[in-house]
Amino acid sequence: MKVRYDPKTDTLSVVLKDNTPVHESDEDKPGVILDYDKDGNLIAFEILDASKRVTDTHKVDFQLAE
């Protein structure tokens, strides 16, 4: 999984599955773009105007459930 914030475009991207071509994209809600593979599985999502929607665009807190 990869998380990337681009301050120039104010876009936060989360890639769930690397090296998988995007077959279809859908703007589920305004400013939230979902990317799907050919089987309809979610493989990535993008948040536009991220600085207005995310608490801190420069911090990622990853937790693994026990």
Buried (B, 14 or more C-beta within 10 A) or exposed (E): EEEEBEEEEBBBBBBEEEEBEEEEEEEEEEBEBBBBBEEEEEBBBBBBEBBEEBEEBEEEEEEEEE
